[in-house]
Amino acid sequence: MGAIEQDDYQFDVEYAVSLQKGSIHVYKDGDFIEELTFSFSGQKPDEHQIEELINHYIENQH
């Protein structure tokens, strides 16, 4: 998965299938803000789950 840009933020998604864990690194204006972590099952995270995490993050910043 590549970077997702939304509302002046950049979200870089990384995950490990063997651990069934993933993280979303949040950047704003090129500066690292924080890391969001999540669990998933299967061969890759559900894109809808990632979208929900990002949308929830943005909603809580306003």
C-alpha positions in Angstrom: 0.0 0.0 0.0 1.2 3.4 -0.8 0.8 6.7 1.0 -2.6 8.3 1.4 -3.0 12.0 1.4 -6.0 13.6 3.0 -6.7 17.0 4.8 -3.0 18.1 4.8 -1.9 14.8 6.3 0.0 12.0 4.8 -0.6 8.4 6.0 1.9 5.7 5.3 0.6 2.2 5.8 2.8 -0.7 6.7 1.9 -4.2 7.8 3.3 -7.6 8.6 1.3 -10.6 7.5 3.2 -13.0 9.7 2.3 -10.9 12.8 -1.1 -9.8 11.6 -0.4 -6.3 12.7 -0.1 -3.0 10.9 0.7 0.6 11.5 -0.2 3.9 9.9 2.5 6.6 10.2 0.9 10.0 10.3 2.8 13.0 8.8 1.8 16.7 8.5 3.9 19.1 6.4 6.6 16.4 6.2 6.9 16.1 10.0 6.1 12.8 11.7 3.1 13.2 14.1 2.4 9.7 15.4 1.9 6.0 14.7 -1.6 4.4 14.7 -1.5 0.6 15.1 -4.1 -2.0 14.2 -4.6 -5.8 13.8 -6.0 -7.6 10.8 -6.6 -11.1 9.5 -5.8 -12.6 6.2 -3.1 -11.8 3.6 -3.5 -8.0 3.9 -5.4 -5.4 5.8 -8.9 -4.5 4.6 -8.8 -1.2 2.8 -12.1 -0.1 4.3 -10.7 -0.7 7.8 -7.7 1.6 7.0 -10.0 4.3 5.5 -12.1 4.2 8.7 -9.0 4.6 10.9 -7.8 7.6 8.8 -11.2 9.2 8.8 -11.6 8.7 12.5 -8.1 10.3 13.1 -8.9 13.3 10.9 -12.3 13.8 12.6 -10.7 13.9 16.0 -8.1 16.6 14.9 -10.8 19.2 14.2 
